[in-house]
Amino acid sequence: MGGEYALRGPVKAAWNALGVRYNHDLNSGNPLGLAEVVENRCDGRRQFSSSIYTLNVHKLTETLAKRVIIEKGDGRKVATAVELVRDDKKILTARREVILAAGAYRTPQLLMLSGIGPAEELQRHGIEVLLDMPDVGLNFHDHPSVTQWWKLRSPEKNLSVGSPAFGGPILSKGIPLDFIVVPLDGLRGALAKDETGPDPNKHPLISVQRAHVETAIFMWRATPRTPKSKPTVVTSRPQLSA
């Protein structure tokens, strides 16, 4: 977020004491650990690509993509065009690359319509299999939110929104959010308690490295509807497999 919150050091030390290590890059393929919250903001307001990168962009409204056209050659498979859902079967040819960003629902659907996905599923619908990828469309998660409120010992310190000393040109803009944490030990212990199977480390839920519970630290004041409207720390968001 660009701000140096007063609770940043203690929170980082607390997670480290619990065995949750700092992860410098959540995009490295390993999403587990303590990591920075990255957002695109200008003067505290979120920035969206649709409003910022508008030069040389042509938008087609009321238009659906049918599939990505992938051509084979020199031992490679390359996405070269996109076929649209239209009576004239219009095809848009790419000069450089095809970027597929159709959201959580439509991205795997377009991949499978293009021949990328579980071979058995594609063959069942008469789609030529260009790349057998069994995981396409199978990693969808619900995203419920659970909130915990913690009363701070020293509300007069610069610890959260609502404290007299909290502020500044950076800390007062955007969401008072710091660090994303994904703990694994809690899930491992729950599996060992609830199931009578073998080593929890070999359980299919955790044998593959992925995030199950995300904890975000919000530093803001409780609302009037909460029991104690004092500066607080909030954690949230377990991610449950659908």
VENURFEN-V685948 format. One record per run of one state. SS is the DSSP state (H for helix, E for strand, - for the rest). FROM is the first residue (numbers start at 0). LEN is the number of residues. Records with the same first field share a line. If there is no record, write none. Layout:
SS->FROM-LEN, FROM-LEN
//
This chain:
-->0-7, 17-4, 22-3, 28-4, 35-5, 42-2, 46-2, 52-12, 73-2, 84-6, 93-9, 113-2, 117-1, 124-6, 132-8, 142-5, 151-25, 182-2, 194-5, 202-1, 207-5, 213-1, 221-9, 235-2, 238-1, 241-1
H->7-10, 25-3, 48-4, 102-11, 118-6, 184-10, 199-3, 203-4
E->21-1, 32-3, 40-2, 44-2, 64-9, 75-9, 90-3, 115-2, 130-2, 140-2, 147-4, 176-6, 212-1, 214-7, 230-5, 237-1, 239-2
//
